Amino acid sequence: MNLTFDFAFEGFRIIRERPKLIAFWGAITLFGYGVMSLIMVYMAGPALVQALAMIRSGKIDPATLGALNLQITPAILFCAPVYILMSSVLACAVCRAAFGETDDRLGFLAFGRQEIRIIAVRALSLVILFGAMAGLSALASVLALLVSAGNTAAAAGIQSLGFIVSIGVTLWLGIRLSLNGAQSFDLKRFDLFGSFSLTRERFWSLFTGYAVAFALAQVVAFLCDKIIEAIQVLALGLNVTGEIRMPDMTSVDSFLTPSALIATVLTFAFVMPLGISIELAAPAAAYRVLRDKATPRKVEEKAAG
């Protein structure tokens, strides 16, 4: 059963048909990403800035980066519940739009059993994916330690190979689980692994569609960045540099400057809902297509039986 990657464009269809959804969904992303940004700045701002500068320069000191990660990780853990709550509420709204519901008075937003169910599905999915990556990486590190005394080059090779394998396995597992949210929403019951049967032999079709959706989201973000930079220049009289004045995350005070607030509010309220609608709508549309194709076949099998 073929699956074309038309589902990658579902987010554009939803926003084109109902532009007002950006206002409702933007309120959610502004609040959610705003809270997460303040948590990151307050708990790990200087460490985050230093780590990003090190990565961009290409001069990575593993020991220093490891120490910085120890400061950043607690902040990420505090942000995780906020992200799961925000993305689950939006995922349900996107599912309502993708599955043809019509009551969009509040932008398809609600909070009830469906949202709680999707929170559980997304939280457990993240735990599984994180556990798979961490477990494989740890296994590679143990193997590298066992051979490091005799052959340093071999140990480094094992660790690098382990990292690549962990990324590949996590990606494969993430795509196989990618329809469980839409499926649980549609069936109105918790179904963490039902996605496996729908995604069997469709990994590359889904991978291609998700890659297209991600690329489209990046193009939208790039174009919006240029608009936000123009607004910053016009509002504050800044010089044109070709780049947004990004917030200084070293402290809360420096994060809340006028130019940073313009970039933050416009990005979180307008750019993020556009991107997240593209990325969340793709699995919802893929599930809808596979569900509709599978239903007639099940009817035929029952009739033949």
Secondary structure as UniProt FT lines:
FT   HELIX           5..9
FT   HELIX           10..17
FT   TURN            19..20
FT   HELIX           21..57
FT   HELIX           62..98
FT   TURN            99..100
FT   TURN            105..108
FT   HELIX           113..148
FT   TURN            149..150
FT   HELIX           152..176
FT   TURN            177..179
FT   HELIX           180..187
FT   HELIX           195..199
FT   TURN            200..201
FT   HELIX           203..236
FT   TURN            249..250
FT   HELIX           252..255
FT   HELIX           258..266
FT   HELIX           267..271
FT   HELIX           272..304
//
